[in-house]
Amino acid sequence: MKQLFFDFDGTIADSEVGIVKSIKYFINKMGLPELTDDQYRQFIGPALVTSIHKFYPHLSENDVSTALKYYQEYYEDAGIFQLDIYPGILEELGVLKNAGYHLHIASAKPEDMINLISDHFDLGHYFDGEFGATSDERTRITKTAVFKICFRKDWCQS
């Protein structure tokens, strides 16, 4: 079987608006110093916990958990769907699917969020698997960890 894996943020969709608004929300709620536009964009891709540690290294683990809670508060309410699927990507996914490829999402974004987005934008019929971090964003936060989950699936072994 031919397996292809796609990251979500920055590959399938431009999700900068929702992610950055969610980051600004937790920063405001916690009274943390604002970041530059470039620094906000650096949150896109890596696990949120990793980026929080990078830009706010003085935060305790409890503070990081609070930041994560505030981020998810905004993201789940509004930010999750503040994105644009890249033009032409759905057509290309269809071409790959019709050519016999098995397509998957492998992301540091929490898996439950990937599933909600996939359902909202009707992406499920393109993908055979949608893999991501755990809901608390503490486990499976690297692509390596996400791929390990996929490769445990029987259909990924073929």
Protein Blocks (a to p, Z undefined) as FASTA:
>chain_A
ZZddddfehplpccklmmmmmmmmmmmmnopacddfklmmmmgopafklmmmmmmmmbcf
klmmmmmmmmmmmmmmmmmmmccddehklmmmmmmmmnopacddddfbdfklmmmmmmmn
opmlmpmbdcdddfklpgokbfklmmmmmmmpmklmZZ
